[in-house]
């Protein structure tokens, strides 16, 4: 079974980022996966790429969702990634 790399891109003072943390945490916990968080605040390249889409969820480096995280879709994506 493959272990997908889940990254949540956030920024300071972001209301949606808190909701995204909760959503990603619930989904990954249910699947027994870890996830990491990266902030655009000190990373100009990330800020330039994702400025208008924060928060963003990446799975294995591919953007899978932004703003409001759809937990059902994220779970489906992760389950698929785990079988590859």
NUMAR-960702 format. One line per 3 residues: their letters; for each residue x, y, z of N, C-alpha, C, O, CB. Coordinates in Angstrom, 3 decimals. Glycine has a CB too. Layout:
<atoms>
A	X Y Z X Y Z X Y Z X Y Z X Y Z  ...
</atoms>
This chain:
<atoms>
XXX	0.851 -1.186 0.000 0.000 0.000 0.000 0.894 1.246 0.000 1.823 1.351 0.801 -0.967 0.000 1.236  0.610 2.166 -0.888 1.358 3.419 -0.979 0.910 4.381 0.119 -0.235 4.339 0.568 1.172 4.065 -2.371  1.826 5.243 0.541 1.502 6.265 1.524 1.563 7.621 0.848 2.649 8.129 0.568 2.466 6.204 2.741
XXX	0.402 8.215 0.582 0.401 9.526 -0.079 0.944 10.621 0.830 0.786 10.577 2.050 -1.009 9.888 -0.529  1.583 11.597 0.211 2.107 12.757 0.949 1.042 13.847 0.885 0.695 14.325 -0.195 3.492 13.265 0.350  0.532 14.232 2.039 -0.531 15.233 2.138 0.057 16.504 2.735 0.632 16.483 3.824 -1.727 14.710 3.002
XXX	-0.094 17.618 2.006 0.431 18.908 2.464 -0.695 19.930 2.399 -1.389 20.043 1.389 1.659 19.368 1.599  -0.865 20.665 3.479 -1.827 21.761 3.527 -1.043 23.061 3.472 -0.199 23.318 4.330 -2.725 21.689 4.812  -1.321 23.884 2.462 -0.670 25.184 2.305 -1.563 26.235 2.958 -2.744 26.345 2.629 -0.409 25.521 0.786
XXX	-0.995 27.008 3.885 -1.773 27.985 4.653 -1.045 29.329 4.702 0.038 29.497 4.141 -2.034 27.466 6.086  -1.682 30.278 5.394 -1.039 31.563 5.699 -1.587 32.059 7.026 -2.622 31.587 7.495 -1.283 32.620 4.559  -0.897 33.001 7.620 -1.321 33.566 8.902 -2.635 34.325 8.728 -2.938 34.824 7.644 -0.226 34.501 9.479
XXX	-3.401 34.404 9.801 -4.654 35.163 9.820 -5.615 34.726 8.721 -6.214 35.557 8.039 -4.365 36.645 9.680  -5.753 33.428 8.559 -6.609 32.860 7.512 -7.721 32.049 8.175 -7.475 30.971 8.716 -5.780 31.968 6.523  -8.922 32.567 8.127 -10.062 31.886 8.755 -10.292 30.503 8.144 -10.507 29.531 8.867 -11.334 32.737 8.615
XXX	-10.247 30.417 6.828 -10.486 29.133 6.164 -9.387 28.115 6.467 -9.621 26.909 6.391 -10.597 29.338 4.659  -8.203 28.591 6.805 -7.103 27.678 7.096 -7.388 26.831 8.334 -7.031 25.654 8.371 -5.810 28.458 7.286  -8.017 27.407 9.332 -8.387 26.644 10.520 -9.376 25.548 10.193 -9.244 24.420 10.669 -8.966 27.558 11.575
XXX	-10.369 25.876 9.381 -11.338 24.869 8.945 -10.662 23.785 8.119 -10.985 22.604 8.244 -12.464 25.522 8.136  -9.721 24.193 7.275 -9.000 23.226 6.439 -8.158 22.292 7.292 -8.113 21.090 7.030 -8.111 23.950 5.420  -7.490 22.825 8.307 -6.697 21.979 9.223 -7.587 20.903 9.847 -7.220 19.730 9.903 -6.032 22.844 10.342
XXX	-8.756 21.325 10.311 -9.680 20.374 10.932 -10.117 19.301 9.937 -10.132 18.115 10.268 -10.909 21.107 11.488  -10.473 19.713 8.718 -10.940 18.779 7.699 -9.845 17.792 7.305 -10.084 16.585 7.261 -11.426 19.539 6.467  -8.657 18.294 7.022 -7.547 17.422 6.640 -7.197 16.492 7.797 -6.912 15.314 7.586 -6.311 18.256 6.222
XXX	-7.218 17.016 9.006 -6.935 16.194 10.180 -7.923 15.057 10.348 -7.529 13.929 10.646 -6.939 17.046 11.417  -9.200 15.342 10.159 -10.226 14.292 10.293 -10.037 13.192 9.245 -10.054 12.003 9.566 -11.638 14.902 10.162  -9.858 13.605 7.999 -9.753 12.634 6.910 -8.488 11.791 7.056 -8.542 10.566 6.947 -9.760 13.350 5.548
XXX	-7.367 12.432 7.298 -6.123 11.667 7.405 -6.121 10.757 8.635 -5.615 9.636 8.577 -4.925 12.617 7.459  -6.677 11.229 9.729 -6.748 10.391 10.937 -7.584 9.143 10.688 -7.221 8.050 11.122 -7.337 11.190 12.115  -8.696 9.306 9.992 -9.571 8.166 9.698 -8.867 7.131 8.823 -9.179 5.942 8.888 -10.850 8.644 9.008
XXX	-7.916 7.586 8.005 -7.197 6.676 7.108 -5.834 6.259 7.664 -5.113 5.486 7.033 -7.013 7.329 5.750  -5.483 6.772 8.848 -4.212 6.431 9.455 -3.018 7.069 8.764 -1.931 6.493 8.730 -4.048 4.958 9.465  -3.223 8.261 8.211 -2.165 8.956 7.483 -1.677 10.178 8.248 -2.387 10.725 9.093 -2.657 9.369 6.099
XXX	-0.474 10.590 7.943 0.100 11.822 8.466 -0.079 12.920 7.426 -0.305 12.638 6.249 1.604 11.636 8.830  0.022 14.172 7.864 0.001 15.297 6.934 0.894 16.386 7.487 1.190 16.417 8.682 -1.446 15.825 6.705  1.323 17.283 6.609 2.155 18.396 7.031 1.524 19.699 6.567 0.636 19.717 5.714 3.590 18.253 6.481
XXX	2.001 20.771 7.144 1.501 22.109 6.801 2.675 22.990 6.402 3.724 22.976 7.044 0.717 22.744 7.994  2.485 23.750 5.341 3.478 24.724 4.909 2.792 26.075 4.788 1.680 26.174 4.268 4.143 24.304 3.558  3.457 27.104 5.267 2.914 28.459 5.207 3.544 29.228 4.062 4.742 29.103 3.805 3.143 29.197 6.534
XXX	2.741 30.020 3.378 3.257 30.871 2.299 3.919 32.119 2.858 4.572 32.856 2.120 2.131 31.263 1.337  3.759 32.365 4.154 4.239 33.601 4.758 5.743 33.816 4.587 6.186 34.951 4.415 3.898 33.610 6.216  6.520 32.758 4.631 7.971 32.886 4.502 8.506 32.188 3.260 9.706 31.935 3.152 8.652 32.326 5.731
XXX	7.621 31.880 2.330 8.025 31.172 1.128 7.462 31.890 -0.101 6.355 31.581 -0.541 7.550 29.698 1.173  8.205 32.832 -0.651 7.711 33.640 -1.769 7.233 32.815 -2.963 6.271 33.197 -3.629 8.788 34.577 -2.221  7.892 31.690 -3.240 7.479 30.877 -4.379 6.092 30.284 -4.153 5.275 30.254 -5.074 8.495 29.762 -4.632
XXX	5.821 29.813 -2.942 4.480 29.298 -2.633 3.454 30.419 -2.636 2.344 30.243 -3.138 4.473 28.586 -1.273  3.814 31.569 -2.080 2.890 32.709 -2.039 2.503 33.125 -3.458 1.336 33.413 -3.724 3.528 33.906 -1.281  3.474 33.157 -4.364 3.191 33.544 -5.742 2.274 32.526 -6.425 1.346 32.903 -7.140 4.497 33.692 -6.531
XXX	2.535 31.252 -6.205 1.767 30.196 -6.862 0.337 30.081 -6.324 -0.600 29.895 -7.100 2.479 28.870 -6.698  0.164 30.189 -5.011 -1.135 29.896 -4.392 -1.810 31.105 -3.754 -2.743 30.928 -2.972 -0.964 28.837 -3.355  -1.383 32.301 -4.053 -1.832 33.519 -3.366 -3.344 33.635 -3.227 -3.832 33.986 -2.152 -1.322 34.716 -4.094
XXX	-4.080 33.356 -4.262 -5.533 33.552 -4.242 -6.313 32.286 -3.904 -7.544 32.300 -3.932 -5.991 34.071 -5.575  -5.630 31.202 -3.589 -6.317 29.923 -3.386 -6.154 29.353 -1.981 -6.617 28.241 -1.724 -5.816 28.923 -4.380  -5.528 30.058 -1.086 -5.234 29.556 0.257 -6.526 29.335 1.037 -7.409 30.190 0.977 -4.313 30.535 1.014
XXX	-6.677 28.246 1.755 -5.779 27.111 1.895 -5.870 26.159 0.690 -6.877 26.110 -0.016 -6.094 26.359 3.183  -4.792 25.417 0.489 -4.682 24.475 -0.621 -4.239 23.129 -0.070 -3.375 23.063 0.804 -3.684 24.989 -1.706  -4.832 22.059 -0.579 -4.398 20.712 -0.220 -3.690 20.095 -1.422 -4.219 20.059 -2.533 -5.606 19.829 0.233
XXX	-2.478 19.611 -1.165 -1.714 18.891 -2.176 -1.623 17.423 -1.753 -1.382 17.116 -0.585 -0.287 19.519 -2.364  -1.815 16.537 -2.702 -1.609 15.110 -2.466 -0.566 14.651 -3.469 -0.778 14.705 -4.681 -2.954 14.283 -2.601  0.550 14.206 -2.949 1.684 13.806 -3.788 2.063 14.903 -4.774 2.383 14.630 -5.931 1.357 12.520 -4.543
XXX	2.022 16.155 -4.298 2.452 17.287 -5.103 1.422 17.836 -6.068 1.698 18.804 -6.777 3.632 16.908 -5.857  0.241 17.241 -6.110 -0.815 17.676 -7.020 -1.899 18.397 -6.225 -2.383 17.886 -5.216 -1.414 16.469 -7.798  -2.274 19.584 -6.687 -3.332 20.333 -6.007 -4.655 19.591 -6.154 -5.092 19.281 -7.262 -3.447 21.774 -6.576
XXX	-5.287 19.311 -5.006 -6.537 18.553 -5.001 -7.740 19.357 -4.553 -8.872 19.009 -4.888 -6.397 17.366 -4.124  -7.518 20.428 -3.802 -8.637 21.247 -3.336 -8.093 22.565 -2.825 -6.905 22.688 -2.529 -9.451 20.518 -2.227  -8.982 23.562 -2.723 -8.603 24.843 -2.144 -9.836 25.516 -1.578 -10.964 25.103 -1.848 -7.918 25.748 -3.192
XXX	-9.615 26.561 -0.787 -10.617 27.295 -0.026 -11.347 26.385 0.944 -10.851 26.153 2.047 -11.609 27.962 -0.962  -12.488 25.870 0.579 -13.257 24.958 1.438 -12.888 23.531 1.048 -13.093 23.123 -0.095 -14.814 25.201 1.301  -12.349 22.781 1.991 -11.877 21.436 1.693 -13.048 20.457 1.745 -13.739 20.356 2.759 -10.765 21.011 2.683
XXX	-13.263 19.746 0.654 -14.320 18.744 0.543 -13.768 17.430 1.103 -12.936 16.776 0.476 -14.808 18.576 -0.954  -14.243 17.061 2.286 -13.702 15.889 2.969 -13.986 14.597 2.214 -13.144 13.699 2.196 -14.272 15.797 4.365  -15.142 14.491 1.601 -15.482 13.277 0.852 -14.539 13.125 -0.339 -14.022 12.038 -0.594 -16.962 13.316 0.374
XXX	-14.323 14.210 -1.057 -13.424 14.160 -2.212 -11.999 13.849 -1.761 -11.322 13.030 -2.383 -13.461 15.495 -2.991  -11.535 14.490 -0.690 -10.184 14.239 -0.198 -10.020 12.781 0.210 -9.005 12.161 -0.109 -9.863 15.159 0.985  -10.989 12.235 0.899 -10.907 10.828 1.288 -10.829 9.924 0.063 -10.044 8.976 0.041 -12.113 10.441 2.150
XXX	-11.625 10.206 -0.944 -11.623 9.414 -2.172 -10.253 9.485 -2.870 -9.718 8.469 -3.312 -12.734 9.905 -3.124  -9.703 10.694 -2.957 -8.387 10.878 -3.575 -7.318 10.113 -2.815 -6.464 9.465 -3.421 -8.025 12.365 -3.636  -7.360 10.185 -1.496 -6.363 9.510 -0.679 -6.496 7.987 -0.763 -5.493 7.276 -0.832 -6.484 9.964 0.768
XXX	-7.715 7.499 -0.758 -7.911 6.058 -0.876 -7.372 5.542 -2.206 -6.747 4.484 -2.268 -9.396 5.707 -0.735  -7.621 6.300 -3.261 -7.112 5.933 -4.576 -5.583 5.937 -4.578 -4.950 5.023 -5.106 -7.653 6.894 -5.650  -4.999 6.982 -3.979 -3.533 7.095 -3.924 -2.920 5.954 -3.116 -1.810 5.510 -3.411 -3.122 8.448 -3.315
XXX	-3.626 5.488 -2.118 -3.104 4.420 -1.265 -3.077 3.066 -1.978 -2.330 2.173 -1.576 -3.938 4.316 0.000  -3.867 2.909 -3.009 -3.921 1.629 -3.719 -2.949 1.575 -4.899 -2.815 0.532 -5.539 -5.336 1.370 -4.211  -2.288 2.658 -5.185 -1.364 2.668 -6.328 0.013 2.229 -5.939 0.908 2.181 -6.784 -1.294 4.038 -6.945
</atoms>
